[in-house]
Amino acid sequence: MPDNGRIRTPWIHKWRRFRYSVLPLLCFIACAAVTAWLWQRQGTISNAVASGDSVNIAIRATADGTLHENSIAWNRFEYVSRGDLIAKLNGEQLVREVAALRAEVAELEGELEAERVRLGQEAEAWTERVERWKMSLVDAARDADKEMRDWAEAEIDRVDRLHDIQRELRDLNWEVEKLELDLVDRKAEIQESQGELRVLANRVAYLAKYEGIISPGTTVPLVTPEQVQVAKLERDVVQTRITVSEAARKAAESMRDEAKTLRDKYKKEWYDTLATDKPEQQPIARGDVITYKPDMTLFGPAAVERILAPIHSAIVAKKAEAEALEVQQAALDIHSPVDGMVFEVFALPGQYVCDGDPIVTITAERPDCIVSYVRQAQGLVPKIKMEVAVRRRAPGSPIVIGHVVEVGPRYEAVPRHQLRDPNIDEWGRPVRIEVKGFRVEPGELVDITFLKTTKELDETKKGSG
């Protein structure tokens, strides 16, 4: 019996029909989906550009002097770390200033000694006057009643006490000023020794660098071990002298503090004793001798301090100079304040530089920060914590989300490398953006998009994922 069933279509014909009709549609749909995904990921139109943030710091000389030959000769594009020694100054000018300060201190010491002699002579004349008054008071009270004699004895005791305090205060005031001058001189001496120690230490390092190296064309070394040893001994001698001077300075400071404490004690006792002078309680029959009683305040603490005031002011000025020289001494070694790269070199070891002259320029990196300029025509108001989509200009770079951390207070000229047309100047408001874990080289341009709404943020995060 004949088979009337349908003839099956061969699989090869089915596959050909699928390739010609369905497969092109599926490929079109897949390509459209991939294109949409890639466009969302890589084709987002940025609304601004930014560049890696950096700060150029000029390292300048802190005093007049020569860069020591043992200083490091920096080259461009060398990395430096915070605290690295950039340069050493010999400090010739500082040595001259310290010597001048010590000469002025010696002159002040002579003036102080002359003032002490003059005060001593006036004090002797004053003592004679007080003694004559005491004798007159004793004579006047000899024939008086008991009350008058008792008052005269008490008055003589009080005047004697005031006179003793006057003498002690005069000597203590002079001693305090003398110790202050001695401290200034010792500080200057220590600074002078420290300057000498710096030179010797640099010499030791310089000799050690060439120790054992044979001179070209000869068999003689450039520096022998004996030369290095002699330089080290000279350095150690100066270091020992500084240690002894420091101990003497501390002892002088202790003596000065003790003298000040004792002076304050006598000053209080002076005013307490002076307060017991109450004329209304004195006997009426005291005679003319009471009228000519010496004024004990003429050589009191205030009078002596007033006499020594000019020298005291000069000593205070010299102390300030000594402290300023200490700061200069510490600043002769110039260190890098930041991590960065040497961008420019202006001076090399052996060159003379003046105070304020640049030595090198260091570019300090801020790898997590970029800076953009928002033009007024963009109609965008940047705010702190505003999200920003950041992407490098290299193909296939992912989008990273950052945040605005600083907004400039005014519009400024846009840097040339961020201009849309280098021939047209533009003005914008600087915005600093922080992107954690996204390192941008100084000056590198990146595309950014300020995300105004949460929806834009979600879409950007979704596209970058």
NUZAGU-497499 format. One line per field, with one value per atom (N, C-alpha, C): x, y, z. Coordinates in steps of 0.05 Angstrom, whole numbers, plus 5000, padded with zeros to 4 digits. Layout:
c1 = (X  ...) $
c2 = (Y  ...) $
c3 = (Z  ...) $
//
This chain:
c1 = (5018  5000  5018  5012  5030  5029  5053  5055  5048  5025  5017  5027  5046  5056  5074  5077  5093  5123  5136  5164  5179  5195  5209  5230  5232  5252  5279  5298  5325  5335  5351  5362  5380  5393  5410  5394  5369  5352  5341  5335  5325  5347  5371  5393  5397  5395  5398  5376  5351  5329  5333  5344  5349  5370  5391  5413  5404  5385  5377  5355  5339  5316  5319  5325  5325  5353  5374  5401  5408  5403  5409  5394  5369  5354  5366  5374  5386  5413  5429  5455  5450  5430  5424  5417  5399  5391  5414  5432  5455  5474  5479  5497  5486  5460  5448  5451  5447  5449  5478  5498  5526  5533  5523  5529  5518  5493  5481  5497  5506  5522  5549  5562  5588  5584  5563  5558  5553  5538  5533  5558  5576  5600  5622  5626  5648  5640  5615  5608  5594  5595  5582  5597  5582  5593  5600  5626  5634  5628  5624  5618  5641  5664  5687  5712  5735  5761  5774  5792  5808  5836  5854  5882  5892  5912  5924  5935  5929  5937  5966  5980  6007  6014  6034  6044  6074  6083  6111  6122  6141  6153  6182  6188  6216  6231  6252  6269  6291  6290  6308  6329  6351  6372  6362  6369  6360  6380  6403  6423  6443  6459  6481  6503  6513  6535  6539  6558  6565  6554  6542  6533  6557  6557  6580  6585  6610  6617  6607  6601  6590  6560  6548  6519  6513  6488  6480  6475  6486  6481  6456  6434  6408  6406  6393  6386  6356  6348  6320  6307  6282  6265  6274  6291  6297  6276  6269  6249  6262  6248  6257  6235  6242  6223  6222  6201  6198  6221  6235  6257  6284  6286  6312  6328  6354  6372  6375  6368  6370  6396  6405  6430  6441  6467  6481  6494  6490  6504  6527  6549  6572  6567  6551  6543  6565  6580  6601  6589  6567  6554  6546  6536  6527  6551  6574  6598  6606  6604  6610  6590  6565  6544  6548  6556  6561  6585  6606  6629  6622  6606  6598  6581  6563  6547  6564  6584  6601  6617  6625  6639  6620  6595  6576  6569  6568  6563  6587  6611  6635  6634  6624  6622  6601  6579  6558  6567  6584  6594  6611  6627  6642  6624  6603  6584  6570  6563  6550  6569  6595  6614  6618  6619  6622  6598  6574  6550  6550  6561  6563  6582  6604  6623  6610  6596  6583  6561  6546  6525  6538  6561  6575  6584  6594  6603  6580  6558  6534  6523  6525  6515  6532  6558  6575  6568  6563  6554  6527  6510  6484  6486  6504  6509  6519  6536  6546  6523  6506  6483  6465  6459  6442  6455  6482  6496  6494  6497  6496  6468  6448  6420  6415  6426  6423  6436  6460  6474  6458  6447  6431  6406  6394  6370  6377  6400  6409  6413  6426  6431  6405  6386  6360  6344  6347  6331  6344  6370  6384  6371  6362  6350  6320  6308  6279  6268  6241  6228  6231  6221  6224  6210  6187  6172  6188  6201  6217  6241  6254  6277  6269  6247  6238  6232  6219  6213  6238  6258  6283  6298  6298  6311  6297  6270  6255  6260  6261  6265  6293  6313  6340  6341  6329  6329  6315  6293  6279  6296  6308  6325  6349  6361  6383  6375  6351  6341  6336  6324  6320  6346  6366  6392  6405  6403  6414  6400  6374  6359  6367  6371  6379  6405  6424  6450  6447  6431  6427  6413  6393  6378  6396  6413  6431  6450  6461  6480  6466  6441  6427  6418  6409  6402  6426  6449  6473  6480  6478  6485  6466  6440  6421  6429  6434  6441  6467  6486  6512  6508  6491  6486  6471  6453  6439  6459  6477  6498  6515  6522  6538  6524  6498  6482  6483  6479  6480  6507  6528  6555  6560  6549  6553  6537  6513  6498  6512  6524  6539  6563  6576  6600  6592  6569  6560  6553  6541  6534  6559  6580  6605  6618  6617  6628  6612  6585  6569  6574  6579  6587  6613  6632  6658  6654  6636  6630  6618  6600  6587  6609  6627  6648  6665  6673  6689  6674  6648  6632  6630  6625  6624  6651  6673  6699  6704  6696  6699  6683  6658  6642  6655  6666  6678  6703  6720  6744  6737  6717  6709  6700  6688  6678  6700  6724  6746  6768  6764  6784  6790  6816  6824  6823  6811  6810  6837  6847  6874  6871  6890  6890  6897  6883  6888  6917  6930  6957  6978  6970  6989  6980  6997  6990  6984  6982  6977  6947  6936  6907  6901  6877  6868  6866  6857  6854  6864  6882  6893  6876  6877  6862  6871  6897  6907  6893  6889  6875  6847  6833  6806  6806  6826  6828  6833  6851  6857  6832  6817  6793  6772  6770  6752  6760  6786  6795  6788  6792  6786  6756  6740  6711  6703  6715  6709  6717  6739  6748  6727  6717  6697  6671  6664  6640  6642  6665  6669  6667  6678  6676  6647  6631  6603  6589  6595  6583  6589  6615  6623  6609  6607  6594  6564  6552  6523  6519  6537  6535  6539  6558  6563  6539  6526  6503  6480  6476  6454  6460  6485  6492  6488  6494  6489  6460  6444  6415  6404  6414  6406  6413  6438  6446  6429  6423  6406  6378  6367  6340  6341  6362  6364  6367  6383  6386  6360  6345  6319  6300  6300  6282  6290  6316  6325  6319  6322  6316  6286  6269  6240  6234  6248  6243  6251  6274  6283  6265  6256  6238  6212  6201  6176  6182  6205  6212  6216  6227  6231  6204  6185  6159  6144  6147  6134  6146  6173  6186  6179  6178  6172  6143  6126  6098  6094  6114  6112  6118  6126  6131  6105  6095  6070  6074  6077  6084  6063  6038  6018  6022  6037  6041  6068  6083  6108  6104  6121  6118  6120  6105  6105  6132  6144  6169  6192  6194  6216  6237  6232  6252  6257  6275  6281  6295  6308  6323  6305  6279  6260  6253  6252  6245  6265  6291  6312  6319  6300  6304  6308  6328  6332  6309  6303  6282  6293  6286  6297  6290  6269  6261  6280  6298  6317  6335  6341  6357  6342  6315  6298  6299  6284  6285  6277  6256  6248  6269  6284  6305  6328  6336  6358  6351  6326  6317  6315  6308  6307  6335  6354  6382  6393  6386  6396  6379  6357  6338  6351  6368  6380  6397  6413  6429  6412  6390  6372  6359  6351  6339  6359  6384  6404  6409  6408  6412  6389  6364  6341  6344  6353  6357  6378  6400  6420  6411  6394  6382  6365  6349  6333  6351  6373  6392  6403  6411  6422  6401  6376  6356  6351  6352  6349  6372  6396  6420  6417  6405  6400  6382  6361  6343  6358  6375  6390  6410  6421  6440  6426  6401  6386  6377  6374  6364  6386  6411  6432  6430  6419  6413  6385  6382  6357  6345  6321  6308  6283  6275  6251  6226  6207  6183  6162  6165  6144  6157  6141  6149  6144  6162  6158  6181  6183  6204  6218  6244  6259  6252  6242  6232  6252  6265  6285  6308  6332  6356  6369  6373  6384  6413  6421  6448  6459  6486  6500  6520  6530  6550  6574  6584  6606  6598  6572  6563  6555  6559  6551  6522  6506  6478  6472  6453  6444  6418  6412  6387  6363  6348  6324  6328  6352  6357  6346  6333  6323  6346  6344  6364  6353  6329  6315  6285  6270  6241  6231  6214  6203  6173  6165  6137  6125  6108  6095  6070  6067  6045  6021  5998  5973  5958  5966  5957  5927  5914  5885  5868  5880  5865  5868  5846  5847  5833  5839  5829  5815  5791  5776  5767  5760  5750  5722  5703  5675  5670  5664  5658  5630  5627  5601  5580  5587  5567  5557  5569  5560  5534  5529  5504  5505  5529  5533  5543  5531  5539  5552  5578  5591  5588  5584  5581  5598  5605  5620  5605  5619  5609  5593  5593  5579  5594  5579  5592  5601  5624  5636  5645  5638  5647  5674  5694  5721  5730  5741  5751  5776  5795  5819  5812  5830  5825  5834  5847  5856  5832  5831  5808  5804  5779  5773  5776  5782  5786  5759  5758  5733  5727  5702  5693  5695  5706  5710  5695  5682  5666  5683  5684  5698  5679  5689  5673  5687  5672  5683  5690  5715  5724  5729  5734  5739  5729  5717  5707  5720  5733  5746  5727  5737  5720  5714  5729  5725  5734  5726  5734  5762  5777  5805  5810  5833  5841  5845  5833  5836  5864  5878  5905  5904  5925  5926  5920  5930  5926  5897  5881  5853  5834  5845  5828  5817  5793  5781  5794  5801  5816  5839  5864  5887  5890  5877  5879  5858  5840  5819  5821  5825  5826  5799  5798  5773  5777  5754  5754  5735  5744  5727  5732  5714  5716  5730  5753  5768  5754  5755  5742  5762  5767  5785  5768  5775  5760  5778  5768  5784  5773  5791  5783  5800  5789  5804  5813  5839  5849  5852  5851  5853  5876  5899  5923  5925  5928  5931  5958  5973  5999  5995  6013  6010  6008  5987  5983  5968  5963  5949  5919  5909  5881  5863  5840  5820  5793  5774  5747  5730  5714  5697  5668  5650  5621  5610  5601  5588  5560  5555  5530  5511  5490  5472  5451  5443  5420  5428  5413  5418  5414  5396  5391  5415  5428  5452  5474  5476  5496  5492  5466  5460  5466  5459  5464  5493  5509  5538  5551  5542  5553  5546  5521  5512  5528  5533  5548  5577  5589  5617  5620  5598  5600  5600) $
c2 = (4976  5000  5024  5043  5067  5084  5096  5114  5143  5154  5181  5203  5197  5217  5238  5261  5283  5275  5285  5280  5299  5288  5305  5322  5347  5366  5359  5356  5349  5371  5362  5382  5403  5395  5414  5437  5431  5452  5470  5456  5472  5492  5482  5499  5523  5517  5539  5559  5550  5569  5586  5572  5587  5609  5601  5620  5644  5639  5661  5678  5667  5683  5691  5673  5678  5688  5675  5682  5712  5723  5752  5769  5763  5778  5776  5751  5748  5762  5761  5775  5805  5815  5844  5852  5836  5842  5841  5821  5819  5842  5849  5871  5898  5901  5925  5927  5903  5903  5909  5897  5902  5931  5941  5969  5988  5983  5999  5998  5973  5970  5985  5982  5995  6026  6035  6064  6075  6060  6068  6068  6049  6046  6065  6069  6084  6109  6112  6135  6157  6156  6177  6204  6224  6250  6265  6271  6285  6315  6328  6357  6374  6362  6378  6361  6373  6359  6367  6351  6356  6346  6355  6346  6339  6323  6315  6339  6340  6363  6360  6382  6382  6410  6411  6436  6438  6460  6464  6480  6469  6482  6489  6514  6523  6521  6505  6502  6524  6543  6566  6566  6580  6583  6599  6590  6604  6624  6627  6646  6650  6670  6673  6653  6641  6622  6605  6586  6568  6541  6528  6501  6483  6468  6452  6431  6425  6406  6378  6372  6346  6344  6367  6366  6349  6339  6321  6338  6330  6343  6331  6344  6333  6336  6316  6317  6319  6329  6330  6303  6302  6278  6257  6265  6248  6250  6227  6227  6234  6250  6256  6250  6243  6238  6260  6262  6282  6279  6301  6300  6295  6288  6284  6310  6307  6331  6340  6365  6377  6390  6406  6421  6428  6433  6443  6469  6488  6514  6516  6527  6530  6550  6570  6590  6609  6620  6639  6664  6673  6698  6694  6670  6665  6665  6656  6656  6685  6703  6731  6744  6737  6749  6739  6714  6704  6719  6723  6737  6766  6779  6806  6807  6787  6786  6782  6766  6762  6787  6802  6828  6848  6849  6867  6859  6833  6823  6831  6829  6837  6867  6883  6912  6917  6903  6906  6898  6878  6870  6892  6906  6929  6951  6957  6977  6970  6944  6935  6938  6931  6933  6963  6980  7009  7019  7010  7018  7007  6983  6972  6989  6998  7015  7042  7053  7079  7076  7055  7050  7046  7032  7028  7054  7072  7098  7114  7114  7128  7115  7089  7075  7082  7085  7093  7120  7139  7166  7164  7148  7144  7132  7113  7100  7121  7138  7159  7177  7184  7201  7187  7161  7146  7144  7140  7138  7165  7187  7213  7218  7209  7213  7195  7171  7153  7166  7177  7189  7213  7229  7252  7243  7221  7211  7201  7188  7178  7202  7223  7247  7260  7261  7274  7258  7232  7215  7210  7219  7212  7225  7250  7264  7264  7248  7247  7226  7224  7205  7177  7157  7129  7123  7135  7130  7138  7162  7172  7154  7145  7128  7101  7090  7065  7068  7090  7095  7099  7113  7117  7091  7073  7047  7031  7031  7016  7028  7055  7068  7062  7062  7055  7026  7008  6980  6977  6991  6989  7001  7024  7036  7018  7006  6988  6964  6954  6931  6939  6963  6972  6977  6987  6992  6966  6945  6919  6907  6910  6899  6915  6941  6957  6946  6940  6930  6903  6885  6859  6860  6877  6880  6892  6911  6923  6902  6886  6865  6844  6836  6815  6825  6850  6860  6859  6868  6867  6838  6820  6792  6779  6785  6774  6784  6810  6820  6809  6805  6793  6765  6749  6722  6720  6739  6740  6745  6763  6768  6744  6731  6707  6685  6683  6663  6669  6695  6703  6696  6702  6696  6666  6651  6622  6610  6621  6612  6618  6643  6650  6633  6626  6609  6581  6571  6545  6545  6567  6569  6571  6585  6586  6559  6544  6517  6498  6502  6485  6491  6516  6522  6509  6510  6496  6466  6455  6426  6418  6435  6429  6427  6447  6446  6421  6414  6391  6365  6364  6340  6337  6359  6358  6349  6359  6351  6321  6310  6282  6266  6274  6259  6262  6285  6289  6272  6271  6254  6225  6217  6189  6179  6197  6189  6182  6195  6190  6173  6163  6147  6122  6117  6092  6093  6115  6116  6126  6111  6117  6139  6158  6180  6170  6180  6170  6174  6153  6155  6152  6147  6144  6121  6115  6094  6107  6133  6147  6151  6144  6148  6178  6185  6213  6221  6204  6209  6185  6189  6167  6163  6140  6135  6154  6162  6180  6207  6217  6243  6241  6219  6216  6215  6201  6199  6226  6242  6268  6286  6285  6301  6292  6266  6256  6266  6266  6275  6305  6321  6349  6353  6337  6338  6331  6310  6301  6321  6335  6356  6378  6387  6408  6398  6373  6362  6361  6354  6354  6383  6402  6430  6439  6430  6438  6425  6400  6387  6401  6409  6424  6451  6464  6491  6488  6467  6463  6458  6443  6439  6465  6481  6507  6526  6524  6541  6533  6508  6499  6507  6506  6515  6545  6560  6589  6595  6580  6584  6578  6557  6551  6573  6584  6606  6631  6636  6659  6656  6633  6628  6631  6621  6624  6653  6668  6697  6712  6705  6718  6712  6686  6679  6694  6696  6710  6740  6751  6779  6785  6768  6772  6770  6752  6749  6775  6786  6811  6834  6834  6856  6856  6832  6830  6840  6831  6839  6870  6881  6911  6925  6917  6931  6926  6901  6896  6913  6916  6933  6962  6971  6999  7006  6986  6991  6996  6990  6995  7024  7040  7069  7084  7090  7104  7129  7152  7177  7184  7177  7185  7171  7148  7134  7142  7161  7169  7191  7192  7213  7241  7259  7287  7300  7295  7308  7294  7295  7281  7300  7326  7346  7349  7367  7372  7348  7331  7309  7290  7288  7271  7283  7310  7323  7317  7314  7309  7279  7262  7233  7225  7209  7202  7186  7192  7178  7151  7129  7103  7093  7104  7094  7104  7123  7133  7111  7091  7069  7042  7044  7020  7004  6982  6964  6979  6996  7010  7029  7042  7061  7046  7024  7008  6997  6987  6976  6998  7022  7044  7052  7050  7057  7036  7011  6989  6984  6999  6993  6994  7015  7015  6990  6982  6958  6933  6932  6909  6907  6930  6929  6919  6928  6919  6889  6879  6850  6834  6844  6831  6830  6852  6852  6832  6830  6810  6781  6777  6750  6743  6762  6757  6752  6766  6761  6733  6725  6698  6677  6680  6661  6660  6684  6685  6670  6673  6659  6629  6621  6592  6581  6596  6588  6586  6606  6606  6582  6576  6554  6528  6524  6500  6499  6522  6523  6520  6517  6514  6487  6467  6442  6443  6443  6447  6420  6414  6388  6392  6370  6371  6370  6388  6387  6367  6356  6338  6315  6295  6275  6286  6281  6291  6285  6301  6297  6324  6323  6347  6355  6379  6388  6407  6424  6443  6445  6449  6452  6479  6495  6522  6526  6509  6512  6485  6483  6458  6462  6440  6443  6459  6477  6494  6522  6526  6552  6569  6595  6614  6623  6623  6631  6652  6669  6689  6680  6692  6685  6689  6668  6669  6659  6654  6643  6614  6607  6580  6560  6537  6516  6494  6484  6465  6471  6461  6461  6433  6427  6400  6401  6382  6379  6358  6368  6351  6339  6313  6299  6297  6299  6293  6271  6246  6226  6221  6228  6222  6246  6268  6293  6302  6312  6325  6352  6370  6397  6403  6413  6421  6450  6462  6490  6490  6498  6499  6527  6527  6553  6563  6589  6601  6593  6589  6582  6553  6537  6509  6508  6529  6529  6509  6502  6482  6496  6489  6500  6478  6476  6454  6457  6435  6436  6414  6419  6399  6373  6350  6323  6315  6333  6326  6303  6282  6260  6268  6256  6262  6236  6231  6208  6215  6199  6205  6182  6188  6167  6177  6159  6166  6167  6179  6182  6158  6139  6115  6097  6084  6067  6045  6040  6018  6025  6050  6058  6057  6046  6045  6073  6076  6100  6097  6117  6117  6140  6136  6158  6172  6198  6214  6234  6251  6271  6298  6319  6346  6351  6360  6365  6395  6410  6439  6453  6477  6494  6521  6531  6557  6580  6601  6623  6642  6641  6660  6647  6660  6650  6658  6640  6644  6636  6645  6637  6607  6594  6565  6560  6540  6533  6526  6532  6529  6500  6480  6453  6443  6459  6451  6468  6485  6501  6484  6489  6475  6485  6511  6522  6537  6528  6541  6571  6579  6607  6625  6614  6630  6626  6648  6647  6642  6627  6621  6625  6630  6633  6612  6602  6581  6581  6568  6565  6540  6541  6517  6498  6473  6452  6430  6422  6400  6375  6353  6328  6307  6292  6270  6244  6227  6201  6180  6166  6146  6123  6116  6093  6098  6123  6130  6149  6138  6155  6169  6195  6211  6226  6224  6238  6268  6284  6313  6323  6338  6349  6331  6305  6287  6295  6295  6303  6279  6282  6262  6275  6258  6268  6263  6283  6281  6289  6279  6287  6292  6316  6323  6311  6294  6280  6295  6307  6324  6309  6286  6271  6243  6231  6203  6184  6191  6174  6173  6196  6196  6180  6181  6166  6136  6128  6099  6089  6105  6097  6095  6115  6114  6090  6084  6061  6036  6035  6011  6007  6030  6028  6021  6031  6025  5996  5985  5957  5938) $
c3 = (5000  5000  5000  4983  4981  5006  5013  5037  5028  5038  5031  5050  5070  5089  5075  5089  5078  5078  5058  5057  5075  5093  5112  5098  5108  5097  5109  5093  5104  5122  5142  5161  5148  5127  5113  5101  5093  5082  5104  5127  5150  5160  5162  5171  5152  5125  5106  5109  5114  5118  5143  5165  5190  5186  5171  5166  5149  5131  5113  5125  5144  5154  5184  5202  5231  5241  5232  5243  5238  5215  5212  5232  5238  5257  5285  5293  5319  5321  5300  5300  5302  5288  5290  5318  5331  5358  5377  5375  5392  5388  5363  5358  5368  5366  5377  5407  5420  5450  5458  5444  5451  5445  5423  5416  5437  5446  5467  5493  5500  5524  5523  5499  5496  5495  5483  5482  5510  5526  5553  5570  5564  5579  5570  5544  5534  5519  5512  5496  5511  5537  5553  5547  5541  5534  5560  5564  5587  5584  5607  5606  5616  5621  5630  5628  5631  5632  5658  5667  5691  5687  5704  5702  5730  5731  5756  5771  5797  5813  5823  5824  5834  5844  5861  5872  5868  5856  5852  5875  5889  5913  5907  5909  5905  5931  5931  5955  5952  5971  5970  5992  5986  6006  6030  6054  6078  6088  6075  6084  6061  6063  6043  6049  6028  6033  6008  6011  5989  5995  5974  5977  5980  6002  6008  5986  5982  5960  5966  5991  5998  5995  5987  5982  5958  5957  5935  5910  5887  5862  5850  5853  5844  5813  5801  5772  5769  5746  5740  5740  5750  5750  5770  5789  5811  5833  5845  5866  5892  5908  5935  5955  5979  5999  6020  6034  6055  6076  6081  6100  6088  6062  6049  6049  6053  6052  6023  6019  5992  5988  6007  6005  6032  6033  6057  6051  6069  6066  6086  6077  6095  6116  6111  6131  6138  6118  6124  6136  6126  6136  6166  6172  6199  6218  6210  6226  6232  6212  6217  6236  6233  6251  6280  6284  6311  6323  6307  6318  6325  6308  6315  6340  6344  6368  6393  6391  6415  6421  6401  6406  6419  6410  6423  6451  6457  6484  6502  6492  6508  6514  6495  6499  6520  6519  6539  6567  6569  6595  6607  6590  6599  6609  6595  6604  6630  6632  6657  6681  6677  6698  6706  6686  6692  6708  6701  6715  6744  6748  6775  6792  6780  6796  6803  6783  6789  6810  6809  6829  6856  6857  6882  6895  6878  6889  6900  6885  6895  6920  6921  6945  6970  6966  6989  6999  6981  6989  7003  6993  7006  7033  7036  7063  7083  7075  7093  7102  7084  7091  7111  7106  7124  7152  7153  7179  7194  7180  7193  7204  7189  7199  7224  7224  7247  7272  7268  7291  7301  7282  7291  7306  7297  7310  7338  7341  7368  7386  7376  7393  7401  7382  7388  7409  7408  7426  7453  7456  7481  7505  7503  7525  7525  7507  7504  7523  7523  7540  7528  7544  7536  7509  7505  7481  7456  7459  7437  7432  7453  7450  7438  7446  7434  7404  7398  7370  7354  7365  7351  7346  7366  7362  7340  7341  7321  7293  7292  7266  7255  7272  7263  7253  7268  7259  7231  7228  7202  7179  7184  7163  7157  7178  7173  7156  7162  7146  7117  7113  7086  7072  7086  7074  7066  7083  7076  7051  7051  7028  7003  7005  6982  6971  6988  6979  6966  6978  6966  6939  6937  6912  6890  6898  6878  6867  6885  6876  6860  6868  6854  6826  6824  6798  6779  6789  6773  6765  6785  6780  6759  6760  6740  6712  6709  6683  6674  6692  6684  6675  6689  6681  6654  6650  6624  6601  6605  6585  6581  6603  6601  6585  6589  6574  6544  6538  6509  6497  6512  6502  6499  6518  6516  6492  6488  6464  6438  6437  6413  6410  6433  6431  6421  6431  6422  6392  6383  6354  6338  6348  6334  6332  6353  6353  6335  6335  6318  6288  6282  6254  6247  6265  6261  6258  6275  6274  6247  6237  6211  6189  6189  6169  6172  6197  6201  6194  6201  6194  6164  6150  6121  6109  6122  6112  6116  6139  6144  6123  6118  6098  6070  6064  6038  6035  6056  6054  6054  6069  6070  6043  6027  6001  5982  5985  5967  5980  6004  6018  6002  5998  5984  5954  5942  5913  5902  5883  5872  5852  5854  5835  5807  5786  5759  5751  5739  5730  5751  5776  5798  5815  5835  5854  5882  5882  5907  5911  5934  5938  5941  5933  5935  5965  5982  6010  6025  6044  6060  6085  6097  6122  6144  6144  6165  6163  6139  6135  6146  6141  6151  6182  6193  6222  6235  6223  6234  6233  6211  6209  6230  6235  6255  6283  6289  6315  6319  6298  6300  6304  6291  6294  6323  6334  6361  6382  6377  6396  6397  6375  6374  6387  6382  6393  6424  6434  6463  6474  6460  6469  6470  6451  6451  6475  6481  6504  6530  6533  6557  6559  6536  6536  6542  6532  6538  6568  6581  6610  6625  6616  6629  6625  6602  6597  6615  6619  6637  6666  6674  6701  6704  6683  6684  6685  6671  6672  6700  6713  6740  6759  6757  6774  6769  6744  6739  6751  6749  6760  6791  6803  6832  6840  6825  6831  6828  6807  6803  6826  6835  6857  6883  6888  6912  6909  6885  6881  6886  6877  6881  6911  6925  6954  6968  6962  6975  6967  6943  6934  6950  6954  6971  6999  7010  7037  7038  7017  7016  7019  7003  7003  7029  7040  7066  7088  7088  7108  7105  7080  7074  7082  7082  7089  7119  7135  7164  7172  7153  7158  7159  7184  7187  7204  7191  7205  7226  7222  7242  7268  7269  7294  7307  7295  7306  7327  7348  7368  7356  7368  7357  7362  7385  7392  7380  7353  7340  7329  7330  7323  7293  7285  7257  7244  7260  7248  7233  7242  7227  7200  7200  7175  7153  7160  7140  7138  7145  7143  7113  7106  7078  7067  7041  7027  7017  7031  7025  6997  6985  6958  6936  6943  6922  6912  6928  6920  6923  6920  6921  6896  6894  6871  6845  6847  6823  6812  6831  6823  6809  6821  6810  6782  6780  6754  6733  6742  6723  6713  6731  6723  6704  6709  6692  6668  6664  6642  6615  6608  6581  6576  6596  6591  6590  6606  6605  6577  6566  6539  6519  6521  6502  6505  6529  6534  6521  6525  6513  6483  6471  6442  6433  6448  6441  6445  6465  6468  6443  6434  6410  6386  6383  6361  6363  6388  6391  6384  6391  6384  6354  6341  6312  6298  6309  6298  6302  6324  6328  6306  6300  6278  6252  6246  6221  6221  6244  6245  6238  6249  6243  6214  6201  6174  6153  6161  6141  6127  6140  6127  6116  6090  6077  6069  6079  6074  6057  6044  6028  6046  6042  6059  6050  6025  6015  5999  5992  5973  5945  5927  5900  5882  5860  5840  5835  5831  5825  5796  5793  5767  5754  5771  5760  5780  5770  5786  5779  5800  5796  5806  5825  5837  5843  5841  5845  5868  5880  5902  5892  5910  5904  5895  5888  5880  5904  5901  5922  5917  5937  5935  5956  5950  5969  5983  6005  6019  6001  5998  5981  5953  5944  5917  5915  5893  5890  5885  5897  5893  5874  5881  5864  5866  5847  5848  5849  5869  5872  5865  5849  5842  5861  5879  5899  5886  5887  5874  5893  5882  5896  5879  5882  5863  5864  5886  5888  5882  5873  5868  5839  5828  5801  5804  5785  5786  5759  5761  5737  5740  5718  5718  5705  5720  5711  5699  5673  5660  5667  5666  5673  5654  5629  5608  5611  5627  5631  5647  5662  5679  5701  5711  5731  5757  5779  5805  5821  5821  5836  5866  5880  5909  5921  5946  5961  5963  5959  5960  5935  5915  5890  5876  5866  5853  5825  5817  5791  5779  5754  5739  5725  5730  5720  5702  5679  5661  5646  5645  5629  5599  5584  5555  5539  5552  5538  5532  5509  5502  5522  5529  5547  5576  5582  5611  5625  5649  5665  5677  5685  5698  5728  5741  5770  5781  5804  5817  5838  5835  5855  5868  5885  5899  5899  5897  5899  5928  5933  5961  5966  5945  5948  5923  5928  5907  5910  5889  5890  5896  5909  5916  5893  5870  5848  5822  5800  5774  5768  5755  5749  5719  5710  5683  5681  5661  5658  5647  5658  5648  5618  5605  5575  5567  5581  5573  5577  5591  5594  5576  5560  5542  5519  5512  5489  5463  5462  5439  5451  5446  5459  5451  5430  5421  5434  5450  5463  5493  5507  5536  5548  5569  5583  5613  5627  5656  5668  5690  5704  5734  5747  5776  5783  5797  5802  5821  5816  5832  5836  5861  5867  5872  5859  5861  5871  5891  5902  5892  5882  5871  5885  5904  5919  5901  5903  5888  5859  5850  5822  5818  5810  5808  5782  5783  5759  5761  5739  5739  5738  5749  5748  5719  5713  5686  5668  5675  5657  5655  5631  5626  5628  5641  5642  5636  5627  5622  5647  5654  5677  5670  5686  5683  5711  5716  5741  5742  5761  5763  5782  5770  5786  5801  5791  5803  5811  5828  5836  5812  5794  5771  5753  5749  5733  5747  5772  5787  5784  5787  5784  5756  5735  5708  5702  5713  5708  5722  5747  5761  5746  5736  5721  5696  5682  5657  5661  5683  5688  5699  5709  5718  5695) $
//
